[in-house]
Amino acid sequence: MNKLITLSALALIALSGCAASKPKTAADMGAVNTLCPMQPDCALPADSPTTNWNGQKVAFCCQGCVGEWGRIDDKERAERLAKAK
């Protein structure tokens, strides 16, 4: 019985350590935004694709939005990013 309790406790400790080390949000990964700048109604998963723009890490809801971001000018990027923070 003691072995079972010990093994259970070790398993819980190991699992909680794994969960604590994973980023929970795009902001935890260093992104400056909390919403997708291309689709602000889309949530950002923890493993969001990102790109760097003007020295900032920008996160997106999907790879398609990264492509769209690459096709707009800097003025529109700045406007969209300001709304996505």
C-alpha positions in Angstrom: 0.0 0.0 0.0 2.8 2.4 0.9 4.4 1.7 -2.5 1.2 2.6 -4.3 0.9 5.9 -2.4 4.6 6.7 -3.1 4.2 5.9 -6.8 1.0 8.0 -7.0 2.7 10.9 -5.3 5.7 10.7 -7.7 3.4 10.5 -10.7 1.5 13.6 -9.6 4.8 15.5 -9.0 6.1 14.5 -12.4 2.9 15.5 -14.2 2.6 18.9 -12.4 6.2 19.7 -13.4 5.5 19.0 -17.0 2.4 21.2 -17.0 4.2 24.0 -15.3 7.0 24.1 -17.9 4.7 24.4 -20.9 3.6 27.9 -22.0 -0.1 28.5 -21.3 -0.6 31.5 -23.6 1.1 33.3 -26.5 2.1 36.0 -24.0 3.9 33.4 -21.9 6.0 32.7 -25.1 6.9 36.4 -25.2 4.4 37.6 -27.8 3.2 41.2 -27.4 -0.4 40.5 -28.4 -3.2 38.6 -26.8 -5.4 38.4 -29.9 -4.7 37.5 -33.4 -4.0 40.7 -35.3 -5.6 39.3 -38.5 -8.6 37.7 -36.9 -9.1 39.3 -33.5 -12.1 37.0 -32.7 -9.7 34.0 -32.8 -8.0 32.8 -29.6 -4.3 32.4 -29.6 -3.2 28.8 -28.7 -0.1 28.3 -26.5 1.7 27.0 -29.6 0.7 29.9 -31.8 2.8 30.6 -34.9 4.8 33.8 -34.4 6.9 36.2 -36.4 9.1 39.1 -35.4 8.1 42.6 -36.5 9.9 45.8 -35.5 11.7 43.9 -32.7 8.5 42.5 -31.3 7.2 38.9 -31.3 3.8 38.8 -32.8 1.6 35.7 -32.4 -1.2 34.5 -34.7 -4.1 32.0 -34.5 -2.8 30.0 -37.5 -0.2 29.9 -40.2 -2.6 31.4 -42.7 -2.7 34.6 -40.7 1.1 34.8 -40.7 0.9 34.8 -44.5 -1.7 37.5 -44.5 0.4 39.6 -42.2 3.3 39.4 -44.7 1.1 40.9 -47.4 0.0 44.1 -45.6 2.0 47.3 -45.1 3.7 48.5 -41.9 1.0 51.1 -41.2 -1.8 48.5 -41.3 0.4 46.1 -39.2 0.8 48.8 -36.6 -3.0 49.5 -36.5 -3.9 45.8 -36.3 -1.3 45.0 -33.6 -2.5 47.9 -31.5 -6.0 46.5 -31.5 -4.7 43.0 -30.8 -2.9 43.8 -27.5 
